[in-house]
Amino acid sequence: GLEDNATPNLGAASAATMPDTGTQFITFKSTVRYDAITRHGLGATYTRGPCLFVGEFVSQRMGLVIPDSTADGVNGNLIENRNTRFDSWYVTVGHFLTGEDAVINGQVSPKKPFKTGEGGGWGAWQVRGRVSGFQAEREPFYNLSRQFASAPQPTETGVGTSTNVDSWTLGMSWIPVANAKVMLDYGENRFGADYIGTLGADTRKKEQFVILSTQVNF
């Protein structure tokens, strides 16, 4: 275990980012280290014809430490939060409007692949929806004597810390042929309204996004 006046060899705590926009919603101070990570998860997938359901819940515990800190006015004291909890979840649903069978992993073969001219089709079309959430233990980030965050909640620079994030996304996928896909997504990320430590300027409470992406398999 850790003891006062010790400087253990710990891993640096890395920032957490939104997978769609890249916004950093947990930004640790450069001095923050972790000594252990425990992760538990539960997931489920279900397909029936053109319908798809995927859901997952993950709970992570991380031991956060600031070695040799002078934040409390005593040189050499460790500031610790040995069992910091981070919970996240998501649910995704999808439906093929053109009747193809949904698959969890793998390629979907359109019933009528895209082709111009007589006898051609328009490929496969799928509508998708996703909701997700993130909740971190509040005290390690908001207690100024034990503050592990380096910035207030995300600003227009896309960097900051918020212990609560809720998101939703609506999307459409077009699969013209079996090995190609075009995806258009629109969504919103809402960050917790509380501030981290000192109030920051241009505090972002939500961000909206439109993402167009393509995928080709060889």
PEDAZI-V354624 format. One record per residue. N is the residue number from 1. OMEGA is omega in degrees with one decimal (999 if undefined). Layout:
N | OMEGA
N | OMEGA
This chain:
1 | -179.5
2 | 177.7
3 | 175.7
4 | 177.7
5 | 175.1
6 | 176.8
7 | -175.5
8 | 177.0
9 | -173.5
10 | 176.4
11 | 178.0
12 | 178.8
13 | -176.5
14 | -179.0
15 | 173.8
16 | -176.0
17 | 173.9
18 | -176.8
19 | -176.4
20 | -174.8
21 | -177.5
22 | 178.7
23 | 177.0
24 | -179.3
25 | 167.2
26 | -179.2
27 | -177.4
28 | 169.4
29 | -177.6
30 | -178.5
31 | -175.3
32 | 176.1
33 | 174.3
34 | -178.0
35 | 179.6
36 | 175.1
37 | 175.0
38 | -175.7
39 | 175.5
40 | -178.8
41 | 177.6
42 | -177.9
43 | 179.1
44 | 174.8
45 | -179.4
46 | 173.7
47 | 175.0
48 | -176.6
49 | -178.3
50 | -174.1
51 | -177.7
52 | 173.9
53 | 175.3
54 | 178.4
55 | -179.6
56 | 173.5
57 | -179.9
58 | 175.4
59 | -177.4
60 | 175.1
61 | -177.9
62 | 175.1
63 | -178.0
64 | -177.0
65 | 167.8
66 | -177.1
67 | 173.2
68 | -176.1
69 | 173.1
70 | -175.8
71 | 179.4
72 | 175.9
73 | -179.5
74 | -177.7
75 | 177.0
76 | 178.6
77 | 173.6
78 | 168.3
79 | -171.3
80 | 164.3
81 | -162.7
82 | -174.2
83 | -177.1
84 | -173.6
85 | 174.8
86 | 178.8
87 | 176.5
88 | -179.1
89 | 172.7
90 | 173.6
91 | 178.4
92 | 174.7
93 | 179.3
94 | 180.0
95 | 176.6
96 | 179.8
97 | -177.1
98 | 169.2
99 | 178.5
100 | 175.8
101 | 177.9
102 | 177.0
103 | 179.3
104 | 176.5
105 | -179.2
106 | -176.1
107 | 174.2
108 | 178.1
109 | 179.8
110 | 175.6
111 | 177.7
112 | -179.4
113 | -179.3
114 | 179.1
115 | 177.4
116 | 178.4
117 | -175.2
118 | 178.5
119 | -179.4
120 | 177.5
121 | -178.2
122 | 179.2
123 | -179.2
124 | -179.8
125 | -179.0
126 | 171.5
127 | -175.8
128 | 173.5
129 | -178.6
130 | 171.0
131 | -177.9
132 | -179.8
133 | 177.4
134 | 179.0
135 | 176.2
136 | 173.7
137 | -169.5
138 | -168.3
139 | -177.5
140 | -176.2
141 | -174.0
142 | 176.9
143 | -171.7
144 | 177.5
145 | 179.5
146 | -170.9
147 | -178.0
148 | -178.5
149 | -178.5
150 | -174.8
151 | 172.7
152 | -175.5
153 | -169.5
154 | 177.5
155 | -179.8
156 | 175.5
157 | 179.4
158 | -179.5
159 | 177.4
160 | -178.8
161 | 173.3
162 | -177.6
163 | -179.7
164 | 177.8
165 | 173.1
166 | -174.5
167 | 169.6
168 | -178.7
169 | 170.3
170 | -175.8
171 | 176.4
172 | 176.6
173 | 175.3
174 | 179.2
175 | -177.0
176 | 175.6
177 | -169.7
178 | -174.2
179 | 179.9
180 | -179.3
181 | 173.5
182 | -175.0
183 | 176.3
184 | -176.8
185 | 172.9
186 | -178.2
187 | -177.1
188 | 172.8
189 | 179.2
190 | -178.9
191 | -179.3
192 | -174.7
193 | -179.4
194 | 178.0
195 | 174.8
196 | 175.9
197 | -179.2
198 | -179.1
199 | 179.0
200 | 179.6
201 | 176.0
202 | -177.1
203 | -178.9
204 | 176.2
205 | 172.9
206 | 174.0
207 | 176.6
208 | -175.5
209 | 170.5
210 | -176.6
211 | 174.2
212 | -178.2
213 | 178.8
214 | 179.5
215 | 177.5
216 | 178.8
217 | 178.6
218 | 999
